[in-house]
Structure formats: structure tokens, C-alpha cells
Amino acid sequence: MKKPLLLTLLLTLLLWGLAALVLDATGHRDVSGQTYDAIIVAGCRVMPDGTPSDALADRVTLAAQLWHDGVAPTLILTGGVGVYPPAEAVAAAELAAALGVPHAAIIREDASTSTEENARLASAHTAAASVLVISDSYHVFRARRVFARHFDAAEGTGSTTHPWPRVKGALREVAAVGWYAARGRL
């Protein structure tokens, strides 16, 4: 391999990793003292036994904590059926209820399969104008912008999951941000 090509490859990998690190680091936001019409949890996969993945459980746990803190009166859980049933929203709702969020405060959007659909279909389930979107920290940048196209005001804050899925997710998210930006969806 020639030196300029190797240098270009190394620089590209360095910038990709730096972008992933920035996405992850900027996804945490302190929302104490702020209120919203609803907290929305972006969907994430369900395990073969029907329970939420670690990432989905982390998102729901953060959302339930914020709900208990009075950040919003409603919790909207999103996500359809992925590889394993039930729908992500159903698995998330069961966990939220177990964490003390009453069923009357939970809205399930159980048909979406992407961040774009999470936002569009969640907006059809509520009259909420201001929302706080919960996702993995590296996903907050894109999720907030997508949800802002469907709600009057959208902010976001992120949960933190285990290191390896976090690294993989953040690196993948760099490509997703590029794809959404290229398609004019940010």
C-alpha cells in the first residue's frame, strides 16, 4: 500500500472514531428542572426471550426515572416487532410498569421500525407539543433532529449502555447521521 493511501485511510478512521466519540459525549444532557409534554423512548431490540435488550432497558429505566422526577406526565414507548416478539414498545411498557409508571401514563406506539417512523408514528399518538427523546447517548443527535420535524419542540438525552455495544453503535451512528443528512432528514 502506498503511503498517501495508507495515510488517507488512517486519517479517515481517526476522523470516523472522533465523530463517534463526539456523538456519544454530546448525547448526555441534564434535564433537571425542565418539563415536557411527554417523554419518548426510541425503540430498540428485544431479546429472544421477549425481554428488552440492555440498551432498551437502559433507555426505559432513564425515562421512568425522569417520569418519577416530574419531567413529563406521559411516557411514549416506540418500536414495532423486530427479530423477536413482542414489539419493542410492548416490552418497554412492561418494564416501565415494573418500574412504577402507571399504565394510564404510558402510550405505546408499536408499529415503527426506524427512528423516522418512531417520530412520525409517535406524533400520531399524542397531542404533545414538547417532547424529551430518550435513546442511547450516541443516537441523541440524530433522534432529536428527526423528532423535531414532527413535534413543535424536541430535546434529547441519552442513556449509557455497556462499552462494546456503545462503541459499535457510535461508529454505526456516524454512517446513519451521514445517510440521514444526505437524504435531507436531519
C-alpha positions as CSV (number, residue, x, y, z in Angstrom):
1,M,0.0,0.0,0.0
2,K,1.4,3.4,-0.9
3,K,2.0,5.9,1.8
4,P,-0.6,8.5,0.7
5,L,-3.3,5.9,0.5
6,L,-2.3,4.5,3.9
7,L,-2.3,8.0,5.4
8,T,-5.7,8.8,3.9
9,L,-7.1,5.5,5.3
10,L,-5.7,6.2,8.8
11,L,-6.9,9.8,8.8
12,T,-10.4,8.6,7.7
13,L,-10.5,6.1,10.5
14,L,-9.3,8.7,13.0
15,L,-12.0,11.2,12.0
16,W,-14.7,8.5,12.0
17,G,-13.7,7.5,15.5
18,L,-13.6,11.1,16.6
19,A,-17.0,11.7,15.2
20,A,-18.4,8.7,17.1
21,L,-16.8,9.9,20.3
22,V,-18.3,13.4,19.9
23,L,-21.8,11.9,19.2
24,D,-21.6,9.8,22.3
25,A,-20.2,12.5,24.5
26,T,-22.7,15.2,23.5
27,G,-25.7,12.9,23.9
28,H,-25.9,13.4,27.7
29,R,-27.9,16.4,28.7
30,D,-29.1,17.4,32.2
31,V,-32.8,17.9,32.1
32,S,-33.4,18.6,35.8
33,G,-35.8,21.4,36.3
34,Q,-37.2,21.2,32.8
35,T,-40.6,19.9,31.9
36,Y,-42.1,18.5,28.7
37,D,-45.5,17.3,27.5
38,A,-44.1,13.8,27.0
39,I,-41.0,11.6,27.3
40,I,-40.5,9.4,24.2
41,V,-38.3,6.3,24.3
42,A,-36.8,5.4,21.0
43,G,-37.3,1.7,20.2
44,C,-34.5,-0.8,20.4
45,R,-34.3,-4.6,20.0
46,V,-36.0,-7.2,22.1
47,M,-34.1,-10.4,23.2
48,P,-35.2,-13.9,22.1
49,D,-37.0,-14.4,25.5
50,G,-39.1,-11.3,24.9
51,T,-37.3,-9.0,27.3
52,P,-35.8,-5.7,26.5
53,S,-32.2,-5.6,25.3
54,D,-29.8,-3.9,27.7
55,A,-29.9,-0.8,25.6
56,L,-33.7,-0.7,25.6
57,A,-33.8,-1.4,29.4
58,D,-31.3,1.4,30.0
59,R,-33.5,3.8,27.9
60,V,-36.7,2.8,29.7
61,T,-35.0,3.0,33.2
62,L,-33.8,6.5,32.5
63,A,-37.3,7.5,31.1
64,A,-39.0,6.0,34.2
65,Q,-36.7,7.9,36.5
66,L,-37.3,11.2,34.7
67,W,-41.1,10.5,34.7
68,H,-40.9,9.9,38.5
69,D,-39.0,13.2,38.8
70,G,-41.9,15.0,37.1
71,V,-40.2,15.8,33.8
72,A,-43.4,14.9,31.9
73,P,-46.8,13.4,32.7
74,T,-46.7,10.9,29.8
75,L,-44.3,8.2,28.6
76,I,-44.5,7.2,24.9
77,L,-42.7,4.0,24.1
78,T,-41.9,3.3,20.5
79,G,-40.9,0.3,18.3
80,G,-42.5,-2.5,16.5
81,V,-41.6,-6.2,16.3
82,G,-38.1,-6.7,15.2
83,V,-36.3,-10.1,15.0
84,Y,-38.1,-11.3,18.2
85,P,-41.5,-10.6,19.5
86,P,-43.1,-8.8,21.3
87,A,-43.0,-5.3,19.8
88,E,-40.3,-3.1,21.4
89,A,-42.9,-0.8,22.7
90,V,-44.7,-3.7,24.5
91,A,-41.5,-5.0,26.1
92,A,-40.6,-1.4,27.1
93,A,-44.1,-0.8,28.6
94,E,-43.9,-3.9,30.7
95,L,-40.6,-2.7,32.1
96,A,-41.8,0.8,32.7
97,A,-44.8,-0.5,34.6
98,A,-42.5,-2.7,36.7
99,L,-40.5,0.5,37.5
100,G,-43.6,2.1,38.8
101,V,-45.0,4.1,35.9
102,P,-48.8,3.6,35.9
103,H,-50.4,2.2,32.7
104,A,-52.5,5.3,32.4
105,A,-49.3,7.3,31.9
106,I,-48.0,5.0,29.1
107,I,-48.7,5.3,25.4
108,R,-47.4,2.5,23.2
109,E,-46.5,3.1,19.5
110,D,-45.9,-0.5,18.4
111,A,-45.5,-0.4,14.6
112,S,-42.3,1.6,13.9
113,T,-39.1,0.1,12.6
114,S,-36.8,3.1,12.3
115,T,-36.0,6.4,14.1
116,E,-38.0,8.3,11.4
117,E,-41.1,6.0,12.0
118,N,-40.6,6.3,15.8
119,A,-41.1,10.1,15.4
120,R,-43.8,10.1,12.8
121,L,-45.9,7.4,14.4
122,A,-45.4,8.7,18.0
123,S,-46.7,12.1,16.9
124,A,-49.8,10.5,15.6
125,H,-50.5,9.0,19.1
126,T,-50.3,12.3,21.0
127,A,-51.1,16.0,21.0
128,A,-47.9,16.7,22.9
129,A,-46.0,19.7,21.6
130,S,-42.8,19.5,23.5
131,V,-41.0,16.1,23.9
132,L,-37.9,14.7,25.5
133,V,-36.5,11.9,23.4
134,I,-34.5,9.2,25.2
135,S,-32.1,7.0,23.3
136,D,-28.5,5.8,23.6
137,S,-26.2,8.8,24.0
138,Y,-24.6,8.4,20.6
139,H,-28.1,8.4,18.9
140,V,-29.5,11.5,20.6
141,F,-28.0,14.0,18.0
142,R,-29.9,12.3,15.1
143,A,-33.0,11.4,17.1
144,R,-33.6,14.9,18.4
145,R,-33.4,16.3,14.9
146,V,-35.8,13.7,13.5
147,F,-38.3,14.2,16.3
148,A,-38.1,18.0,15.9
149,R,-39.6,17.6,12.4
150,H,-42.7,16.0,13.9
151,F,-43.1,18.0,17.2
152,D,-43.1,21.7,18.0
153,A,-40.1,21.2,20.3
154,A,-37.9,18.2,20.8
155,E,-34.9,17.8,23.1
156,G,-33.0,14.6,23.8
157,T,-30.9,12.9,26.4
158,G,-29.1,9.7,26.3
159,S,-28.6,6.6,28.4
160,T,-25.3,4.7,28.5
161,T,-25.0,1.0,27.9
162,H,-22.1,-1.4,28.0
163,P,-18.8,-0.4,26.4
164,W,-18.6,-2.7,23.4
165,P,-22.2,-2.2,22.1
166,R,-21.7,1.5,22.7
167,V,-18.6,1.7,20.6
168,K,-20.2,-0.4,17.8
169,G,-23.3,1.7,18.0
170,A,-21.5,5.0,17.9
171,L,-19.4,4.0,14.9
172,R,-22.5,2.9,13.1
173,E,-24.3,6.1,14.1
174,V,-21.7,8.2,12.2
175,A,-22.8,6.5,9.0
176,A,-26.5,6.9,9.9
177,V,-26.1,10.6,10.5
178,G,-24.4,10.9,7.1
179,W,-27.2,8.9,5.5
180,Y,-29.9,11.0,7.1
181,A,-28.1,14.2,6.3
182,A,-27.6,13.2,2.6
183,R,-31.3,12.5,2.4
184,G,-32.3,15.8,4.0
185,R,-33.8,14.1,7.0
186,L,-31.9,16.0,9.7
